[in-house]
Amino acid sequence: GVDASDLRAQLLELPGIGPWTADYIALRALGVVPGDRVGTFQWNNNEHMTAYVVIPAMGSVLHTINIRLFPDQLEFVANHAEDKVVIVDPSLIPLLQPLLPRFSTVEHVIVTGGGAASLEAPEGVQVHDYEALLAAQPTEFEWPEVDENSGAAMAYTSGTTGRPKGVLHAHRSAWGRRPMHDGWYGLREDDVMLHAGALSWTFTLGVGLTDPWAKGATAVVYDGPRDGLVWPRLVAATGATLFAAVPGVEMFGEPSGVDGGPTRDNFWLSSILVDPDAAGFTAEDLRVHLAGQDALWQLRLVILLVTVAASLAFMAFLNL
């Protein structure tokens, strides 16, 4: 029921669409065409989020490279995906540089945040400064029409059972997640989603970014120290109404000098699997209001959502 031309016009009116267009044209200037893979070797930052928008919008495929993989796995995924361009954070140059000679398809490396001069690339690989590359581009361009069935983004598994396995998401998969907005976690336009995952993880791509963006909600991405109490502090600071994390995230301890920070008595997150129906809770009951003990229920909602959904998905997989 959504008119594609109307949606397109609304997107072009968004603040920042000019810089996005510059990113798009810059990649086209490097020879990136629809279907090409563009890898990101990044932390959770603005440049990474921009790549999430621009690369699929131009018909190319975003490949979020998991920087926590072992070097031989990084070599495998970059070559298997056939990355043509890699966008790297300067702090990760020491990790990327020794791998570049082993990346067989990479032709360009774009360094964000300065530091391009410090990257020594092998013959045949050109190095570009992100800001300088964008500054040379116009901010107006006719965005292409992209087939909804074409690839938009891809990610690889952690390789715990052998070689990492690639998963390619089509453009329509983001739109196909709409039933989850209401049926899974009651996502609303006035929600603020805070996700604890890395942007190189497909779970973060869906729950952390494309879901709130598709609903018109707000997505908060954090890139900084991750001590035990950073997440409750961020929930309070950003007004987050939804917080997503894996069950392994534990939040205990005293508030590290932050006024109004949570304590062991009023802030708790457990990885115990809880059935929300059996517990007598509804998603609405557990929504956070950031007042007193409500933060406790909001964080328990994380476990209800993530562990139950993951368990159901695993059981469905076993029944295939």
C-alpha positions as CSV (number, residue, x, y, z in Angstrom):
1,G,0.0,0.0,0.0
2,V,3.0,2.3,0.1
3,D,3.6,4.5,-3.0
4,A,7.3,4.0,-4.0
5,S,7.6,7.5,-5.6
6,D,6.1,9.2,-2.5
7,L,8.5,7.3,-0.2
8,R,11.4,8.2,-2.4
9,A,10.5,11.8,-2.3
10,Q,10.3,11.7,1.5
11,L,13.7,10.1,1.7
12,L,15.3,12.8,-0.5
13,E,14.0,15.4,1.9
14,L,15.8,13.9,4.9
15,P,18.5,16.0,6.5
16,G,21.9,14.8,5.5
17,I,20.7,13.4,2.1
18,G,23.3,15.7,0.5
19,P,26.3,14.0,2.2
20,W,24.7,10.6,1.5
21,T,24.6,11.6,-2.2
22,A,28.3,12.6,-2.0
23,D,29.2,9.2,-0.6
24,Y,27.2,7.5,-3.3
25,I,28.9,9.5,-6.1
26,A,32.3,9.0,-4.6
27,L,31.8,5.3,-4.7
28,R,30.6,5.5,-8.3
29,A,33.7,7.5,-9.1
30,L,35.8,4.6,-7.8
31,G,34.1,2.3,-10.3
32,V,31.6,0.7,-7.8
33,V,28.5,-0.5,-9.7
34,P,25.3,-2.3,-8.7
35,G,26.1,-5.7,-7.4
36,D,29.6,-4.8,-6.3
37,R,30.5,-5.6,-2.7
38,V,31.7,-2.8,-0.4
39,G,33.2,-3.9,2.9
40,T,33.2,-1.9,6.1
41,F,36.0,-2.4,8.6
42,Q,34.5,-0.1,11.2
43,W,33.4,0.5,14.7
44,N,29.9,1.8,15.5
45,N,30.2,5.3,14.1
46,N,28.5,7.8,11.8
47,E,30.5,6.7,8.7
48,H,29.4,3.1,9.3
49,M,25.8,4.1,9.5
50,T,26.1,6.2,6.4
51,A,27.4,3.2,4.6
52,Y,24.3,1.3,5.7
53,V,22.2,3.8,3.8
54,V,24.3,4.6,0.8
55,I,25.7,1.3,-0.4
56,P,22.4,-0.6,-0.7
57,A,20.7,2.6,-2.1
58,M,23.1,2.6,-5.0
59,G,22.4,-1.0,-5.8
60,S,25.7,-2.3,-4.4
61,V,26.0,-4.7,-1.5
62,L,27.1,-3.7,2.0
63,H,29.5,-6.3,3.5
64,T,29.9,-5.6,7.2
65,I,33.2,-7.3,8.0
66,N,33.4,-8.6,11.5
67,I,36.7,-7.1,12.8
68,R,36.7,-9.7,15.7
69,L,37.3,-12.6,13.4
70,F,40.8,-14.2,13.2
71,P,43.1,-13.0,10.4
72,D,42.7,-16.1,8.3
73,Q,38.9,-15.8,8.6
74,L,39.0,-12.1,7.6
75,E,41.0,-13.1,4.6
76,F,38.4,-15.7,3.7
77,V,35.3,-13.5,4.1
78,A,36.8,-10.6,2.1
79,N,37.8,-12.9,-0.8
80,H,34.6,-15.0,-0.6
81,A,32.5,-11.8,-0.7
82,E,34.7,-10.4,-3.5
83,D,34.9,-7.0,-1.8
84,K,35.9,-4.3,-4.3
85,V,36.3,-1.5,-1.7
86,V,37.0,-1.5,2.0
87,I,36.1,1.5,4.2
88,V,38.3,1.4,7.3
89,D,38.6,3.3,10.6
90,P,42.1,4.6,11.1
91,S,42.4,2.8,14.5
92,L,42.0,-0.5,12.6
93,I,44.7,0.1,10.1
94,P,47.2,-2.1,12.0
95,L,44.8,-5.0,11.8
96,L,43.9,-4.4,8.1
97,Q,47.2,-3.5,6.6
98,P,48.9,-7.0,6.8
99,L,45.8,-8.5,5.4
100,L,45.5,-6.3,2.3
101,P,48.1,-8.2,0.2
102,R,45.9,-11.3,0.8
103,F,42.7,-9.6,-0.3
104,S,42.5,-10.7,-3.9
105,T,39.6,-8.5,-5.1
106,V,40.1,-5.2,-3.2
107,E,41.0,-2.3,-5.4
108,H,40.3,0.7,-3.1
109,V,40.6,1.4,0.6
110,I,38.8,4.5,2.1
111,V,40.2,5.6,5.4
112,T,37.7,7.6,7.6
113,G,38.7,10.1,10.3
114,G,42.1,10.9,8.8
115,G,45.2,8.7,8.8
116,A,45.1,7.6,5.1
117,A,48.8,8.5,4.8
118,S,49.7,5.9,7.4
119,L,48.3,3.0,5.4
120,E,50.8,1.3,3.1
121,A,48.7,-0.6,0.5
122,P,50.1,-3.2,-1.9
123,E,50.5,-2.5,-5.6
124,G,47.1,-2.3,-7.3
125,V,45.2,-1.0,-4.3
126,Q,44.5,2.8,-4.1
127,V,44.1,4.5,-0.7
128,H,41.7,7.4,-0.3
129,D,41.0,9.9,2.5
130,Y,37.2,9.8,3.3
131,E,36.7,13.5,3.8
132,A,38.8,14.5,0.8
133,L,37.0,12.0,-1.4
134,L,33.6,13.4,-0.4
135,A,34.7,17.0,-0.7
136,A,35.3,16.5,-4.4
137,Q,31.8,15.3,-5.1
138,P,28.5,17.1,-5.9
139,T,25.6,16.7,-3.5
140,E,22.9,16.2,-6.1
141,F,22.3,13.1,-8.1
142,E,19.5,10.9,-9.4
143,W,19.3,7.9,-7.2
144,P,18.7,4.6,-9.1
145,E,15.7,2.4,-8.9
146,V,16.8,-0.8,-7.2
147,D,15.2,-4.2,-7.6
148,E,13.7,-5.3,-4.2
149,N,15.0,-8.8,-4.8
150,S,18.6,-7.8,-5.3
151,G,21.2,-8.0,-2.6
152,A,21.4,-5.1,-0.1
153,A,23.7,-6.3,2.7
154,M,25.6,-9.4,3.7
155,A,27.3,-10.6,6.9
156,Y,29.2,-13.7,7.8
157,T,28.9,-16.0,10.8
158,S,31.6,-16.2,13.5
159,G,32.9,-19.5,12.0
160,T,32.5,-21.5,15.2
161,T,31.6,-24.6,13.2
162,G,34.1,-24.2,10.3
163,R,34.4,-21.5,7.7
164,P,32.3,-18.4,8.3
165,K,29.1,-18.7,6.3
166,G,27.8,-15.7,4.3
167,V,24.2,-14.5,4.5
168,L,22.9,-12.2,1.8
169,H,19.9,-10.0,2.7
170,A,17.7,-8.7,-0.1
171,H,16.2,-5.2,0.0
172,R,12.8,-6.6,0.5
173,S,13.9,-8.3,3.7
174,A,13.9,-5.0,5.6
175,W,10.3,-4.4,4.5
176,G,9.4,-8.0,5.3
177,R,10.3,-7.5,8.9
178,R,7.3,-5.3,9.5
179,P,5.2,-8.0,11.2
180,M,7.9,-8.1,13.9
181,H,7.4,-4.4,14.7
182,D,4.0,-5.1,16.3
183,G,4.1,-8.9,16.9
184,W,7.6,-9.1,18.4
185,Y,8.4,-6.1,20.4
186,G,5.7,-3.5,19.8
187,L,7.9,-1.0,18.0
188,R,6.3,2.5,17.7
189,E,7.2,5.7,15.9
190,D,8.0,7.4,19.2
191,D,10.4,4.7,20.4
192,V,14.1,5.2,20.9
193,M,16.0,1.9,20.2
194,L,19.4,1.4,21.8
195,H,21.3,-1.6,20.6
196,A,24.3,-3.1,22.3
197,G,25.5,-5.0,19.3
198,A,28.2,-4.2,16.8
199,L,27.2,-2.8,13.4
200,S,29.0,-5.7,11.7
201,W,26.4,-8.1,13.2
202,T,23.2,-8.8,11.2
203,F,21.1,-8.7,14.3
204,T,22.1,-5.1,14.8
205,L,21.4,-4.3,11.2
206,G,17.8,-5.5,11.6
207,V,16.7,-4.7,15.2
208,G,19.1,-1.8,15.7
209,L,18.8,0.2,12.5
210,T,16.4,-1.0,9.7
211,D,13.5,-1.7,12.0
212,P,13.4,1.7,13.8
213,W,14.2,3.5,10.5
214,A,11.4,1.7,8.7
215,K,9.0,2.5,11.5
216,G,10.1,6.2,11.8
217,A,11.5,5.6,15.3
218,T,14.9,6.7,16.5
219,A,18.0,4.5,16.5
220,V,20.8,5.1,18.9
221,V,24.3,3.7,18.2
222,Y,27.0,3.7,20.8
223,D,30.8,3.6,20.1
224,G,32.8,3.9,23.3
225,P,34.0,2.0,26.4
226,R,31.7,-0.8,27.4
227,D,32.1,-1.2,31.2
228,G,29.4,-3.0,33.1
229,L,27.2,0.0,33.7
230,V,27.5,1.8,30.4
231,W,24.2,0.5,29.1
232,P,21.9,1.6,31.9
233,R,23.6,5.0,31.8
234,L,22.9,5.2,28.1
235,V,19.3,4.2,28.6
236,A,18.8,7.0,31.0
237,A,20.8,9.5,29.0
238,T,19.2,8.9,25.6
239,G,15.6,8.2,26.8
240,A,15.7,4.8,25.2
241,T,12.4,2.9,25.3
242,L,13.8,-0.3,23.8
243,F,17.2,-1.8,24.5
244,A,18.4,-4.8,22.6
245,A,21.3,-7.1,23.5
246,V,22.3,-10.7,23.6
247,P,21.6,-12.7,26.8
248,G,25.3,-12.8,27.7
249,V,25.3,-9.0,28.4
250,E,25.4,-8.7,32.2
251,M,25.0,-5.4,34.1
252,F,26.0,-5.4,37.6
253,G,28.1,-3.1,39.8
254,E,28.1,0.4,41.3
255,P,27.4,3.5,39.2
256,S,31.0,4.7,38.2
257,G,30.5,8.3,39.5
258,V,27.4,9.0,37.3
259,D,24.6,10.9,39.0
260,G,21.5,8.9,39.2
261,G,23.2,5.8,37.9
262,P,21.7,2.4,38.7
263,T,23.0,0.2,41.5
264,R,22.9,-3.6,42.2
265,D,19.6,-3.1,44.0
266,N,17.7,-1.5,41.3
267,F,19.3,-2.6,38.1
268,W,19.6,-6.2,36.9
269,L,19.8,-8.2,33.7
270,S,19.8,-11.9,33.6
271,S,20.3,-14.4,30.7
272,I,17.6,-16.7,32.1
273,L,15.0,-17.7,29.4
274,V,11.6,-16.5,30.5
275,D,8.3,-17.1,28.7
276,P,6.4,-13.7,28.8
277,D,3.0,-15.4,28.6
278,A,3.8,-17.8,31.4
279,A,5.2,-15.0,33.5
280,G,2.0,-13.0,33.0
281,F,3.7,-10.0,31.4
282,T,2.8,-8.3,28.2
283,A,5.2,-6.2,26.1
284,E,3.2,-3.1,27.1
285,D,3.6,-4.0,30.8
286,L,7.4,-4.2,30.3
287,R,7.9,-1.1,28.3
288,V,10.3,1.3,30.0
289,H,9.2,4.6,31.4
290,L,12.6,5.4,32.8
291,A,11.3,6.0,36.3
292,G,12.4,4.0,39.3
293,Q,12.0,0.2,38.9
294,D,10.6,0.6,35.3
295,A,14.2,0.4,34.0
296,L,14.4,-3.1,35.5
297,W,11.4,-4.3,33.5
298,Q,12.7,-2.7,30.3
299,L,15.9,-4.7,30.6
300,R,14.1,-7.9,31.4
301,L,12.2,-7.3,28.2
302,V,15.5,-7.6,26.4
303,I,15.8,-11.1,27.5
304,L,12.2,-11.9,26.9
305,L,12.6,-10.7,23.3
306,V,16.0,-11.9,22.4
307,T,16.2,-15.3,24.1
308,V,12.6,-16.4,23.3
309,A,12.9,-15.3,19.6
310,A,16.3,-17.0,19.3
311,S,15.0,-20.2,20.9
312,L,12.0,-20.3,18.6
313,A,14.1,-19.7,15.6
314,F,16.4,-22.5,16.6
315,M,13.5,-24.9,17.1
316,A,12.1,-23.9,13.7
317,F,15.4,-24.7,12.2
318,L,15.5,-28.1,13.8
319,N,12.1,-28.9,12.3
320,L,13.1,-28.0,8.8
